[in-house]
Amino acid sequence: MRRQPVTRFVSRLHTQFRKKLALGHSLRELEPSLTAEELVFRAPPLTPELVDTIRLISPQFHLESGEEASRRFWELNQNGLCWGEYRALEPFLRELDPSKVLDIGPGLGRSTIFFKKKMGWQNVPFHLYESTGTSTKYTKAGPRFDDSFCGNLEVLRAILAFNEIENFEVFDAQSMGASLAELPGAYDFIYSFFAIGFHWSIGHFLDELLGLMNDRAIGFFTLHDRFTDFSELGDTPHRVVDFLGSWPRGRWSRLLVLAKNEEILRR
Ligand SMILES: C[S@@+](CC[C@H](N)C(=O)[O-])C[C@H]1O[C@@H](n2cnc3c(N)ncnc32)[C@H](O)[C@@H]1O
């Protein structure tokens, strides 16, 4: 079923109630069909620095450093979200055998970790385009800024190391003038989850993205609910697929699947 409004409503009430009473998150807020999946992404103990970094990237969460309940909530949410995306994108993913991959705005690297482990791509070079920031400038499918990066490259590397990830390179977006054009493409597979296409409308990045994709490439981008103007994509071949997220439980969102070649999308 695409939408479960009652489940979503009850889940939202539950979260607001716990937040008001400063109870922290409960695992009941997470989508059970996704928390039941194999643990591919692993979270280390939550240090104060990691909690500060998560707060900047994901202000919707209120986690406590040193608390196992917070660590487990974050781990299951990150892992479940990867599974929700994977289930929706599986028809495209199973055809892929990439030689170079680009993760745009990886945050703390959950998707790179998930794809490398789940798809058996430890030997495939992944490029991660991110930067260390001090404030969060999220819009809802709105304008693009040069200073919107709110990650932390040191913490990102630590989470990748904790998950024993190999064959990756981190590119500091700020030192590249917040442009994608300098990245050493072309790539076979690019994706941006809850970043380009979600916070900042994809039309602002489209030329740079297409310039990074080879003719066989495919790209996945989370779409914000407010994104409705598909004319931004011009005649670029694309599909939209629904996926079930992990928090709050029962929430469905959309992913944009983009290619240069229509044939790549016939799956
Ligand atoms: C909500 S987080 C998503 C993190 C991760 N992709 C995920 O799904 O868990 C948004 C990320 O986009 C990054 N970002 C900010 N400005 C960006 C830009 N212009 N291009 C690409 N990524 C950007 C931020 O630094 C942040 O890490």
Ligand as a Chemical Component Dictionary entry (heavy atoms), coordinates in Angstrom:
data_LIG
# 
_chem_comp.id                   LIG 
_chem_comp.type                 NON-POLYMER 
_chem_comp.pdbx_formal_charge   0 
_chem_comp.three_letter_code    LIG 
# 
loop_
_chem_comp_atom.comp_id 
_chem_comp_atom.atom_id 
_chem_comp_atom.alt_atom_id 
_chem_comp_atom.type_symbol 
_chem_comp_atom.charge 
_chem_comp_atom.model_Cartn_x 
_chem_comp_atom.model_Cartn_y 
_chem_comp_atom.model_Cartn_z 
_chem_comp_atom.pdbx_ordinal 
LIG C1  C1  C 0  20.108 15.434 5.005  1  
LIG S1  S1  S 1  21.784 15.208 4.667  2  
LIG C2  C2  C 0  21.757 13.688 3.762  3  
LIG C3  C3  C 0  22.929 12.817 4.084  4  
LIG C4  C4  C 0  22.928 11.444 3.426  5  
LIG N1  N1  N 0  22.926 11.538 1.987  6  
LIG C5  C5  C 0  21.771 10.611 3.895  7  
LIG O1  O1  O 0  20.828 10.411 3.132  8  
LIG O2  O2  O -1 21.802 10.160 5.042  9  
LIG C6  C6  C 0  22.142 16.415 3.406  10 
LIG C7  C7  C 0  23.614 16.462 3.060  11 
LIG O3  O3  O 0  23.788 17.287 1.889  12 
LIG C8  C8  C 0  25.016 17.953 2.010  13 
LIG N2  N2  N 0  25.012 19.140 1.132  14 
LIG C9  C9  C 0  24.874 20.428 1.472  15 
LIG N3  N3  N 0  24.931 21.219 0.386  16 
LIG C10 C10 C 0  25.126 20.418 -0.669 17 
LIG C11 C11 C 0  25.299 20.655 -2.061 18 
LIG N4  N4  N 0  25.286 21.875 -2.582 19 
LIG N5  N5  N 0  25.508 19.588 -2.856 20 
LIG C12 C12 C 0  25.530 18.345 -2.334 21 
LIG N6  N6  N 0  25.374 18.054 -1.029 22 
LIG C13 C13 C 0  25.177 19.084 -0.193 23 
LIG C14 C14 C 0  25.074 18.319 3.481  24 
LIG O4  O4  O 0  26.388 18.637 3.881  25 
LIG C15 C15 C 0  24.498 17.073 4.140  26 
LIG O5  O5  O 0  25.494 16.165 4.494  27 
# 
loop_
_chem_comp_bond.comp_id 
_chem_comp_bond.atom_id_1 
_chem_comp_bond.atom_id_2 
_chem_comp_bond.value_order 
_chem_comp_bond.pdbx_ordinal 
LIG C1  S1  SING 1  
LIG S1  C2  SING 2  
LIG S1  C6  SING 3  
LIG C2  C3  SING 4  
LIG C3  C4  SING 5  
LIG C4  N1  SING 6  
LIG C4  C5  SING 7  
LIG C5  O1  DOUB 8  
LIG C5  O2  SING 9  
LIG C6  C7  SING 10 
LIG C7  O3  SING 11 
LIG C7  C15 SING 12 
LIG O3  C8  SING 13 
LIG C8  N2  SING 14 
LIG C8  C14 SING 15 
LIG N2  C9  SING 16 
LIG N2  C13 SING 17 
LIG C9  N3  DOUB 18 
LIG N3  C10 SING 19 
LIG C10 C11 SING 20 
LIG C10 C13 DOUB 21 
LIG C11 N4  SING 22 
LIG C11 N5  DOUB 23 
LIG N5  C12 SING 24 
LIG C12 N6  DOUB 25 
LIG N6  C13 SING 26 
LIG C14 O4  SING 27 
LIG C14 C15 SING 28 
LIG C15 O5  SING 29 
# 
